[in-house]
Amino acid sequence: MSNATAAGQVLAVFQIALTKAAFDDVYATPNYEASVSNMASTTLQSDNVFGDDGGIYQLATMTGSASAGYTAGLNVTI
């Protein structure tokens, strides 16, 4: 994991889509009030990265909560 955060040659770039339920949970907590309208106007289908397939190949499995923290998991075939 240290290679993923260390400076150096970039080997791969990947974006992970997070579930709307996780966003809704986080945006319901204090200090995210200004972000609610941004999230409401952007969906995976309208996003310029995930719009082609609605994020179906990049949508992570989410566990946790806004108060405890989230873990996102995604199987990637190489």
Buried (B, 14 or more C-beta within 10 A) or exposed (E): EEEEEEEEEEEEEEEEBBBEEBBEBBBEEEEBEEEEEEBEEEEBEEBEEBEEEBBEEBBBEBEEEBEEEBEBEEEEEE
